[in-house]
Protein backbone atom coordinates (compact mmCIF):
# COMPACT_ATOMS: atom_id res chain seq x y z
CA UNK A 1 0.00 0.00 0.00
CA UNK A 2 2.69 2.44 0.96
CA UNK A 3 4.65 1.79 -2.24
CA UNK A 4 1.53 2.57 -4.25
CA UNK A 5 0.94 5.88 -2.51
CA UNK A 6 4.57 6.93 -2.84
CA UNK A 7 4.73 5.92 -6.50
CA UNK A 8 1.40 7.52 -7.47
CA UNK A 9 1.78 10.80 -5.61
CA UNK A 10 5.54 11.38 -5.86
CA UNK A 11 5.01 14.26 -8.28
CA UNK A 12 2.48 15.96 -6.00
CA UNK A 13 4.36 15.41 -2.73
CA UNK A 14 8.10 14.79 -3.19
CA UNK A 15 8.59 14.49 0.59
CA UNK A 16 6.35 11.40 0.59
CA UNK A 17 9.29 9.08 0.03
CA UNK A 18 11.18 10.51 3.00
CA UNK A 19 8.06 10.38 5.14
CA UNK A 20 7.53 6.75 4.14
CA UNK A 21 11.16 5.96 5.00
CA UNK A 22 10.79 7.57 8.43
CA UNK A 23 7.57 5.65 9.00
CA UNK A 24 9.23 2.37 8.04
CA UNK A 25 12.20 2.97 10.35
CA UNK A 26 9.96 3.82 13.30
CA UNK A 27 7.70 0.85 12.60
CA UNK A 28 10.71 -1.45 12.31
CA UNK A 29 12.00 -0.39 15.73
CA UNK A 30 8.62 -0.64 17.45
CA UNK A 31 7.89 -4.03 15.90
CA UNK A 32 11.32 -5.29 16.98
CA UNK A 33 10.68 -4.06 20.53
CA UNK A 34 7.30 -5.80 20.58
CA UNK A 35 8.76 -9.06 19.31
CA UNK A 36 11.57 -8.97 21.86
CA UNK A 37 9.53 -8.03 24.88
CA UNK A 38 5.85 -8.74 24.29
CA UNK A 39 5.59 -11.83 22.13
CA UNK A 40 7.04 -15.27 21.75
CA UNK A 41 9.29 -16.00 18.81
CA UNK A 42 7.23 -16.79 15.69
CA UNK A 43 7.60 -20.15 13.99
CA UNK A 44 9.37 -19.76 10.65
CA UNK A 45 7.44 -20.83 7.58
CA UNK A 46 9.05 -21.33 4.18
CA UNK A 47 7.61 -19.49 1.20
CA UNK A 48 8.42 -19.44 -2.50
CA UNK A 49 7.48 -15.81 -3.08
CA UNK A 50 5.37 -12.98 -1.68
CA UNK A 51 2.16 -14.37 -3.14
CA UNK A 52 -0.60 -12.04 -4.27
CA UNK A 53 1.37 -8.97 -3.18
CA UNK A 54 3.71 -9.44 -6.16
CA UNK A 55 0.86 -8.79 -8.59
CA UNK A 56 -0.43 -5.86 -6.53
CA UNK A 57 3.04 -4.28 -6.56
CA UNK A 58 3.34 -4.74 -10.32
CA UNK A 59 -0.07 -3.15 -10.95
CA UNK A 60 0.72 -0.19 -8.69
CA UNK A 61 4.11 0.30 -10.34
CA UNK A 62 2.73 0.14 -13.88
CA UNK A 63 0.01 2.69 -13.09
CA UNK A 64 2.33 5.06 -11.24
CA UNK A 65 4.42 6.16 -14.23
CA UNK A 66 1.60 7.47 -16.44
CA UNK A 67 -0.15 9.02 -13.46
CA UNK A 68 3.00 10.83 -12.34
CA UNK A 69 3.65 12.02 -15.90
CA UNK A 70 0.14 13.43 -16.27
CA UNK A 71 -0.14 14.99 -12.83
CA UNK A 72 2.10 18.11 -13.20
CA UNK A 73 0.40 19.39 -16.40
CA UNK A 74 -3.05 18.98 -14.90
CA UNK A 75 -2.13 20.48 -11.52
CA UNK A 76 -1.23 23.92 -12.88
C-alpha positions in Angstrom: 0.0 0.0 0.0 2.7 2.4 1.0 4.7 1.8 -2.2 1.5 2.6 -4.3 0.9 5.9 -2.5 4.6 6.9 -2.8 4.7 5.9 -6.5 1.4 7.5 -7.5 1.8 10.8 -5.6 5.5 11.4 -5.9 5.0 14.3 -8.3 2.5 16.0 -6.0 4.4 15.4 -2.7 8.1 14.8 -3.2 8.6 14.5 0.6 6.3 11.4 0.6 9.3 9.1 0.0 11.2 10.5 3.0 8.1 10.4 5.1 7.5 6.7 4.1 11.2 6.0 5.0 10.8 7.6 8.4 7.6 5.6 9.0 9.2 2.4 8.0 12.2 3.0 10.3 10.0 3.8 13.3 7.7 0.8 12.6 10.7 -1.5 12.3 12.0 -0.4 15.7 8.6 -0.6 17.4 7.9 -4.0 15.9 11.3 -5.3 17.0 10.7 -4.1 20.5 7.3 -5.8 20.6 8.8 -9.1 19.3 11.6 -9.0 21.9 9.5 -8.0 24.9 5.9 -8.7 24.3 5.6 -11.8 22.1 7.0 -15.3 21.7 9.3 -16.0 18.8 7.2 -16.8 15.7 7.6 -20.1 14.0 9.4 -19.8 10.7 7.4 -20.8 7.6 9.0 -21.3 4.2 7.6 -19.5 1.2 8.4 -19.4 -2.5 7.5 -15.8 -3.1 5.4 -13.0 -1.7 2.2 -14.4 -3.1 -0.6 -12.0 -4.3 1.4 -9.0 -3.2 3.7 -9.4 -6.2 0.9 -8.8 -8.6 -0.4 -5.9 -6.5 3.0 -4.3 -6.6 3.3 -4.7 -10.3 -0.1 -3.1 -10.9 0.7 -0.2 -8.7 4.1 0.3 -10.3 2.7 0.1 -13.9 0.0 2.7 -13.1 2.3 5.1 -11.2 4.4 6.2 -14.2 1.6 7.5 -16.4 -0.1 9.0 -13.5 3.0 10.8 -12.3 3.7 12.0 -15.9 0.1 13.4 -16.3 -0.1 15.0 -12.8 2.1 18.1 -13.2 0.4 19.4 -16.4 -3.1 19.0 -14.9 -2.1 20.5 -11.5 -1.2 23.9 -12.9 
